[in-house]
Amino acid sequence: SDGAAEMWGAFGRQRPRIFEKHFSRRFSQHTPPPSIFNDVLGPVMRGPSSSHSAASLRIGRIVRGLIGNELAKSFLVEYDPNGSLVTTHDGQGSDMGLFGGLMGWEADDKRLLGYKEESKKQDIKLETRYTSYGAEHPNTYKMTLTRNCGEIVEATAISTGGGMFSILDVNNLPVLMQGDRYEAVAFTNNAESLSKAKEISFSDDIRTVSQFETQTSKGILHLSSGNPFPDEIIDIIGDIDGISRVATIDPVLPILDRGGTVPFLHAAEILSTAEQEQLALPHLAAMYEGARGGVSVGEVRQKMGNLVQIFQTCVKEGLSGTEYEDRILPCQSLGLAKAMNAGLLIPGDVLNRAILYVSAIMEVKSSMGVIVAAPTAGSCGACPGTILAVADVMDLPESRVIDGFLVAGLV
């Protein structure tokens, strides 16, 4: 569940040893600060669980990049019985998400609902095994992909809550990819090739790490950047003798890690900045997120406006009635709306409307509709339902609604 994943270290809480082991190998050990769109309001998705459905889809998108953004001939995922995924990978949408990612779909793609039929159409061999391999994290995905040319690529990933994840190794060589940067991986079976690749002069934005395992004669050069790689860099690496190919992987998170610094991190710093600069909290939130991702304040507000439209659509769809065969409770919000409109509820317009909107959003989620994790799918209704209810009761314009969500994300 989302709660189980969060318990293991989402958003900077105490991390298990597996995080420390791989973080210590990450380029400059740079861990970006929290992001409103990455960590609090998002991802836009379908499915019962952000840590299963959305995170697994993002993992699938990354490993698709590792095999050249082509369809895999076969795909094996192994779940450790000591973890949580053996009992949840089907019902909570991990398998659905992985396949969607392998297809290159977004986390809100309607085709996810029929992913099993789609896999048969594409003639992709999907296999799931339960294997004891000493997984240190409950949500561990050990994957083996076979390309059409016969090449085998292995990768291990973990889901850390709220749609966030980490790719921890490629071909049993340690890496750290979290979907917030452009990545490139050069494959080789020749250690000398890595030495030649390291002699290339890269820009300051590009971080590089090379790994080689003598026992298996497998090596990789891993490059990471906040910006797309110039074609000439990829070509130069690919032309080195012994480099079999270079895989390029696009980010899957809405806000990238470009190595920037944020104006504040703690509540006291926010209040101090607001007083000194005479700025309101919504502007500070947009300023923070803009600095975090290297985007303008206007772009931040536009992104939030897009999310607000999805939140509002969720409420409308929920109040129109939802159906889904595999859920415990039928639609409840229609009855609540009828009682509220008939004056049968204890007076309290804001509270009653908030309960109504939260219920409507949650019912869209449970019927596999498009929702925004806030910060998880399991809690997707509370924050947006409350803000939209207050806005409707006060008849606020959309700009003020965007302000409200920005402040909620900042807090």
C-alpha positions as CSV (number, residue, x, y, z in Angstrom):
1,S,0.0,0.0,0.0
2,D,1.0,3.7,-0.2
3,G,1.4,3.8,3.5
4,A,3.8,0.9,3.6
5,A,5.9,2.5,0.9
6,E,6.0,5.9,2.7
7,M,7.0,4.2,5.9
8,W,10.2,3.1,4.2
9,G,11.5,6.5,3.4
10,A,9.4,8.7,1.1
11,F,10.0,12.4,1.3
12,G,13.2,12.3,3.3
13,R,12.0,10.1,6.2
14,Q,14.4,7.5,7.7
15,R,15.6,5.3,4.9
16,P,16.5,1.6,5.0
17,R,20.1,0.6,4.3
18,I,19.4,0.0,0.6
19,F,19.0,3.8,0.1
20,E,22.3,4.6,1.9
21,K,24.1,2.0,-0.2
22,H,23.0,3.4,-3.5
23,F,22.9,7.1,-2.5
24,S,26.5,6.9,-1.6
25,R,27.3,6.0,-5.2
26,R,25.2,8.7,-6.8
27,F,27.3,11.2,-8.7
28,S,27.8,14.0,-6.2
29,Q,25.4,12.6,-3.6
30,H,23.1,15.4,-4.6
31,T,19.5,14.9,-3.3
32,P,17.2,17.6,-4.6
33,P,14.7,19.3,-2.2
34,P,11.0,18.3,-2.2
35,S,8.9,19.4,-5.2
36,I,5.2,20.4,-5.1
37,F,4.4,18.6,-8.4
38,N,6.7,15.6,-7.8
39,D,6.1,14.9,-4.1
40,V,2.8,16.5,-3.1
41,L,0.3,17.1,-6.0
42,G,0.9,14.4,-8.6
43,P,1.2,12.2,-10.5
44,V,-1.9,12.3,-12.8
45,M,-2.8,8.7,-13.0
46,R,-5.3,5.8,-13.1
47,G,-5.2,3.0,-10.6
48,P,-5.8,2.1,-7.0
49,S,-2.3,3.0,-5.7
50,S,0.3,5.6,-6.6
51,S,3.1,3.6,-5.2
52,H,2.0,0.5,-7.2
53,S,0.2,1.7,-10.4
54,A,2.0,5.0,-11.1
55,A,5.4,4.2,-9.8
56,S,5.5,0.9,-11.6
57,L,4.5,2.6,-14.9
58,R,7.3,5.1,-14.4
59,I,9.7,2.2,-13.7
60,G,8.5,0.6,-16.9
61,R,9.1,3.8,-18.9
62,I,12.7,3.9,-17.7
63,V,13.5,0.3,-18.5
64,R,11.9,0.8,-21.9
65,G,14.5,3.5,-22.4
66,L,17.2,1.0,-21.4
67,I,16.3,-1.3,-24.3
68,G,16.2,1.5,-26.9
69,N,12.5,2.5,-26.5
70,E,11.4,-0.6,-28.3
71,L,9.0,-3.3,-27.3
72,A,10.6,-6.0,-25.3
73,K,10.4,-9.5,-26.8
74,S,9.9,-10.9,-23.3
75,F,9.7,-9.4,-19.8
76,L,10.3,-11.1,-16.5
77,V,9.6,-9.4,-13.1
78,E,10.6,-11.2,-9.9
79,Y,9.0,-10.3,-6.5
80,D,10.6,-11.3,-3.2
81,P,8.1,-13.2,-0.9
82,N,9.5,-11.2,2.0
83,G,8.3,-8.0,0.4
84,S,4.8,-6.6,-0.1
85,L,4.4,-7.1,-3.9
86,V,3.8,-10.8,-3.9
87,T,0.3,-10.2,-2.5
88,T,-0.4,-6.8,-4.0
89,H,1.2,-6.7,-7.5
90,D,-2.0,-7.7,-9.3
91,G,-4.8,-6.1,-7.2
92,Q,-2.9,-2.8,-6.6
93,G,-1.9,-2.4,-10.2
94,S,1.9,-3.0,-10.3
95,D,1.6,-5.4,-13.3
96,M,-0.7,-3.0,-15.1
97,G,1.7,-0.1,-14.5
98,L,4.8,-2.0,-15.6
99,F,3.2,-3.1,-18.9
100,G,1.9,0.4,-19.5
101,G,5.4,1.8,-19.0
102,L,6.9,-0.9,-21.3
103,M,4.5,0.3,-24.0
104,G,5.5,4.0,-23.4
105,W,2.1,5.0,-22.1
106,E,1.4,7.8,-19.6
107,A,0.0,6.9,-16.1
108,D,-3.5,8.2,-17.1
109,D,-3.8,6.3,-20.4
110,K,-7.2,4.7,-20.9
111,R,-5.6,1.6,-22.4
112,L,-4.3,0.6,-19.0
113,L,-7.7,-0.9,-18.2
114,G,-7.2,-3.5,-20.9
115,Y,-3.5,-4.0,-20.6
116,K,-3.8,-7.8,-20.5
117,E,-5.6,-7.9,-23.8
118,E,-3.1,-5.4,-25.3
119,S,-0.1,-7.6,-24.2
120,K,-1.6,-10.5,-26.2
121,K,-2.1,-8.2,-29.3
122,Q,1.6,-7.1,-29.1
123,D,2.7,-10.7,-28.5
124,I,4.9,-9.8,-25.5
125,K,5.7,-12.6,-23.2
126,L,5.1,-11.3,-19.6
127,E,6.2,-13.5,-16.8
128,T,5.9,-13.0,-13.0
129,R,7.9,-15.1,-10.5
130,Y,8.2,-15.2,-6.7
131,T,11.9,-15.5,-5.9
132,S,13.8,-15.1,-2.7
133,Y,16.7,-12.8,-3.5
134,G,17.2,-10.9,-0.3
135,A,15.3,-7.7,-1.2
136,E,15.9,-5.0,1.4
137,H,12.9,-3.0,0.4
138,P,9.2,-4.2,0.5
139,N,8.4,-2.8,-3.0
140,T,11.3,-4.2,-5.0
141,Y,11.1,-5.0,-8.7
142,K,13.8,-7.3,-10.2
143,M,13.4,-7.2,-13.9
144,T,14.9,-9.0,-16.9
145,L,14.1,-7.7,-20.4
146,T,15.0,-9.5,-23.6
147,R,15.3,-7.4,-26.8
148,N,14.3,-8.6,-30.2
149,C,18.0,-8.9,-31.1
150,G,18.5,-11.3,-28.2
151,E,20.3,-8.9,-25.8
152,I,19.3,-9.3,-22.2
153,V,19.1,-6.2,-19.9
154,E,18.6,-6.5,-16.1
155,A,17.4,-3.8,-13.7
156,T,16.3,-3.5,-10.1
157,A,13.9,-0.8,-8.9
158,I,12.0,0.2,-5.8
159,S,8.8,2.1,-5.3
160,T,9.1,4.6,-2.5
161,G,5.6,6.1,-2.2
162,G,3.4,8.7,-4.0
163,G,4.5,7.5,-7.4
164,M,8.2,8.1,-6.6
165,F,10.8,5.4,-7.4
166,S,14.5,4.6,-7.8
167,I,16.3,2.4,-10.3
168,L,19.1,0.9,-8.3
169,D,21.1,-1.2,-10.7
170,V,21.5,-2.0,-14.4
171,N,23.0,-5.4,-15.3
172,N,23.8,-5.7,-11.6
173,L,25.9,-2.6,-11.7
174,P,24.8,0.2,-9.2
175,V,23.1,3.3,-10.6
176,L,20.5,5.7,-9.3
177,M,17.8,7.0,-11.6
178,Q,14.7,8.7,-10.1
179,G,13.0,10.0,-13.2
180,D,13.9,13.6,-12.7
181,R,16.8,13.9,-15.1
182,Y,17.9,12.9,-18.6
183,E,19.9,9.7,-18.4
184,A,22.2,7.9,-20.9
185,V,23.7,4.4,-20.4
186,A,26.5,3.1,-22.6
187,F,26.9,-0.7,-22.5
188,T,30.2,-2.5,-23.0
189,N,32.1,-5.7,-22.2
190,N,35.5,-3.9,-22.4
191,A,36.9,-2.0,-19.5
192,E,39.2,-0.1,-21.8
193,S,36.2,1.4,-23.6
194,L,35.1,2.9,-20.3
195,S,38.5,4.5,-19.8
196,K,38.3,6.1,-23.2
197,A,34.8,7.3,-22.6
198,K,35.9,9.0,-19.3
199,E,38.4,11.0,-21.3
200,I,35.6,12.9,-23.1
201,S,35.1,16.5,-21.9
202,F,31.6,16.8,-20.7
203,S,29.8,20.0,-19.7
204,D,29.5,20.8,-16.0
205,D,25.8,19.8,-16.0
206,I,26.5,16.2,-17.0
207,R,27.4,13.9,-14.2
208,T,29.1,10.6,-15.1
209,V,29.8,7.3,-13.3
210,S,31.4,4.2,-14.9
211,Q,31.1,0.7,-13.5
212,F,32.7,-2.5,-14.7
213,E,32.4,-6.1,-13.3
214,T,35.4,-8.2,-14.2
215,Q,33.6,-11.5,-13.4
216,T,30.8,-10.9,-15.8
217,S,32.8,-8.7,-18.2
218,K,29.9,-6.2,-18.2
219,G,30.3,-2.5,-17.8
220,I,28.3,0.7,-18.2
221,L,28.9,4.4,-18.4
222,H,26.0,6.3,-16.8
223,L,25.5,9.9,-17.7
224,S,22.9,12.2,-16.1
225,S,21.8,15.7,-17.0
226,G,19.1,18.2,-16.2
227,N,18.9,19.0,-20.0
228,P,18.7,16.8,-23.1
229,F,22.1,15.4,-24.3
230,P,23.6,16.9,-27.4
231,D,23.4,14.3,-30.3
232,E,27.2,14.7,-30.8
233,I,28.0,13.6,-27.3
234,I,25.9,10.4,-27.7
235,D,27.5,9.8,-31.1
236,I,31.1,10.2,-29.8
237,I,30.4,7.7,-27.0
238,G,28.7,5.3,-29.3
239,D,31.7,5.4,-31.8
240,I,34.2,4.2,-29.1
241,D,35.5,0.7,-29.8
242,G,33.9,-1.8,-27.5
243,I,30.7,0.3,-26.7
244,S,27.9,-1.8,-28.0
245,R,25.2,0.9,-27.8
246,V,24.1,3.9,-25.9
247,A,20.6,4.1,-24.4
248,T,19.0,7.5,-23.8
249,I,16.2,7.9,-21.3
250,D,13.8,10.8,-20.9
251,P,12.6,12.1,-17.5
252,V,9.2,10.9,-16.3
253,L,8.6,13.4,-13.5
254,P,7.0,16.8,-14.1
255,I,9.7,18.8,-12.3
256,L,13.4,18.1,-13.2
257,D,16.4,18.1,-11.0
258,R,18.6,20.7,-12.7
259,G,20.9,21.2,-9.6
260,G,19.3,24.5,-8.7
261,T,18.9,25.9,-5.2
262,V,15.6,26.8,-3.6
263,P,15.0,30.1,-1.6
264,F,13.8,28.4,1.5
265,L,13.1,24.9,3.0
266,H,11.4,25.5,6.4
267,A,8.3,27.3,7.6
268,A,10.3,29.9,9.5
269,E,12.3,30.7,6.3
270,I,9.0,31.0,4.3
271,L,7.5,33.5,6.8
272,S,10.7,35.5,7.0
273,T,10.9,35.7,3.2
274,A,7.2,36.7,3.0
275,E,7.8,39.5,5.5
276,Q,11.0,40.8,4.1
277,E,10.0,40.7,0.4
278,Q,6.3,41.5,1.1
279,L,5.2,38.5,-1.0
280,A,2.1,36.4,-0.5
281,L,2.3,32.7,0.1
282,P,1.0,31.7,-3.4
283,H,3.8,33.7,-5.1
284,L,6.3,32.2,-2.7
285,A,5.1,28.7,-3.6
286,A,5.4,29.4,-7.3
287,M,8.8,31.0,-6.7
288,Y,10.0,27.9,-4.8
289,E,8.9,25.4,-7.4
290,G,10.3,27.5,-10.2
291,A,13.7,27.6,-8.5
292,R,13.4,23.9,-7.8
293,G,12.8,22.9,-11.4
294,G,14.4,25.8,-13.3
295,V,11.1,27.0,-14.7
296,S,9.3,30.4,-14.6
297,V,6.6,31.4,-12.1
298,G,4.2,31.5,-15.0
299,E,4.9,27.9,-16.0
300,V,4.4,26.8,-12.4
301,R,0.9,28.5,-12.3
302,Q,0.0,27.0,-15.6
303,K,1.0,23.5,-14.4
304,M,-1.2,24.0,-11.3
305,G,-4.0,25.3,-13.5
306,N,-3.9,22.1,-15.5
307,L,-4.1,20.1,-12.3
308,V,-7.1,22.2,-11.0
309,Q,-9.0,21.3,-14.2
310,I,-8.4,17.6,-13.5
311,F,-9.5,18.0,-9.9
312,Q,-12.7,19.8,-11.1
313,T,-13.4,17.1,-13.7
314,C,-13.0,14.5,-11.0
315,V,-15.7,16.1,-9.0
316,K,-18.1,16.4,-12.0
317,E,-17.5,12.8,-13.0
318,G,-17.9,11.5,-9.5
319,L,-21.2,13.4,-9.0
320,S,-22.5,12.0,-12.4
321,G,-22.2,8.5,-10.9
322,T,-19.5,5.9,-11.3
323,E,-19.5,2.2,-11.7
324,Y,-16.8,-0.5,-11.4
325,E,-17.3,-4.2,-10.9
326,D,-14.3,-4.8,-8.6
327,R,-14.9,-2.4,-5.7
328,I,-16.5,-3.0,-2.3
329,L,-18.9,0.0,-2.1
330,P,-21.2,1.3,-4.8
331,C,-21.4,5.0,-5.6
332,Q,-22.3,7.0,-2.4
333,S,-21.9,10.6,-3.5
334,L,-25.1,10.7,-5.5
335,G,-27.2,10.0,-2.4
336,L,-25.2,12.5,-0.4
337,A,-25.8,15.2,-3.1
338,K,-29.5,14.4,-3.2
339,A,-29.7,14.7,0.6
340,M,-27.7,17.9,0.7
341,N,-29.8,19.5,-2.1
342,A,-33.0,18.5,-0.2
343,G,-31.9,20.2,3.0
344,L,-31.7,16.9,4.9
345,L,-28.2,17.3,6.3
346,I,-27.1,19.2,9.4
347,P,-26.4,22.8,8.2
348,G,-22.7,23.3,7.3
349,D,-22.3,24.1,3.7
350,V,-18.5,24.1,3.5
351,L,-18.2,20.9,5.5
352,N,-21.0,19.1,3.7
353,R,-19.7,20.2,0.3
354,A,-16.1,19.1,1.2
355,I,-17.4,15.7,2.2
356,L,-19.4,15.5,-1.0
357,Y,-16.4,16.5,-3.2
358,V,-13.9,14.2,-1.4
359,S,-16.3,11.3,-1.8
360,A,-16.8,12.0,-5.5
361,I,-13.1,12.2,-6.2
362,M,-12.4,8.9,-4.3
363,E,-15.2,7.2,-6.3
364,V,-13.5,8.3,-9.6
365,K,-10.3,6.7,-8.2
366,S,-12.0,3.5,-7.3
367,S,-13.6,3.2,-10.7
368,M,-10.2,3.5,-12.5
369,G,-10.8,7.1,-13.6
370,V,-8.2,9.8,-14.0
371,I,-7.1,11.3,-10.7
372,V,-4.2,13.3,-9.2
373,A,-2.4,11.7,-6.3
374,A,-2.4,14.2,-3.5
375,P,0.1,13.0,-2.4
376,T,-1.0,9.4,-2.9
377,A,-3.9,7.8,-4.7
378,G,-5.2,6.6,-1.4
379,S,-5.5,10.2,-0.2
380,C,-6.4,11.8,-3.6
381,G,-9.7,13.3,-2.4
382,A,-9.0,15.1,0.9
383,C,-6.9,18.0,-0.2
384,P,-8.5,18.8,-3.5
385,G,-12.0,18.1,-2.4
386,T,-11.7,20.5,0.6
387,I,-10.1,23.3,-1.5
388,L,-12.6,23.1,-4.2
389,A,-15.5,23.1,-1.7
390,V,-14.3,26.2,0.0
391,A,-13.7,27.9,-3.4
392,D,-17.2,27.0,-4.6
393,V,-18.9,28.2,-1.4
394,M,-17.0,31.5,-1.5
395,D,-17.5,31.8,-5.3
396,L,-13.7,32.3,-5.9
397,P,-12.2,32.8,-9.4
398,E,-9.9,30.1,-10.8
399,S,-6.8,32.2,-10.1
400,R,-7.6,32.1,-6.3
401,V,-8.2,28.3,-6.6
402,I,-4.7,28.0,-8.1
403,D,-3.4,30.1,-5.2
404,G,-5.0,27.7,-2.8
405,F,-3.4,24.6,-4.3
406,L,0.0,26.3,-4.5
407,V,-0.2,27.1,-0.8
408,A,-1.3,23.6,0.1
409,G,1.6,22.2,-1.9
410,L,4.1,24.6,-0.2
411,V,2.9,23.7,3.3
